[in-house]
Amino acid sequence: MKEMTDDLMTTASLLRPDPDSHVVSDAVRKHFTVYIASSRRYLADVRLLHGLLLVVDAKIKVLDWTIKSLDAREDVDQCDEVFSFCRNASMFGDLVIYFGASGQDAGVQVGMAYAAGVPILGIKGIGEKPGIMLNGAVTVWKSILETPRVVQIMANCRMPNCRACPYINSCYVGQPTT
């Protein structure tokens, strides 16, 4: 897990260009890191989405919390390790996917991502009506079926940050689901 966190921090430092720059060179963006914030009760769904994203584009790298978190509640050191990993993934990845309807932990991770300027793609759970804060933090809501294609488009976009992108409202990624 520490190795994954170190790798994430290295990737994050490479992917955070000068804020005034709007182009990320192909040499810099080797991976597009995605973190899926979700409840543990959707573990199978998260793993399925994880697998789909990896198949869609080799550039996509999914930061996987599911392996270590299963036993974390029993071990305080593991809890700290999982928290650090999830915090770093939320704040320094290229995209956070909120997989709803999820609880407090996923909401905190969305808040961390929002505060760090990381775009958030939301997938509403069945019957979920996001509150004001979650709805405001999510950059765009998409269906589970649209998500792999949207992430593929984002992984190949040359803009460094969707939230700061002047084209987000005209981009396919920024279009609301009909």
Order of alpha helices (4+ residues) and beta strands (2+ residues): alpha-beta-alpha-beta-alpha-alpha-beta-alpha-beta-alpha-beta-alpha
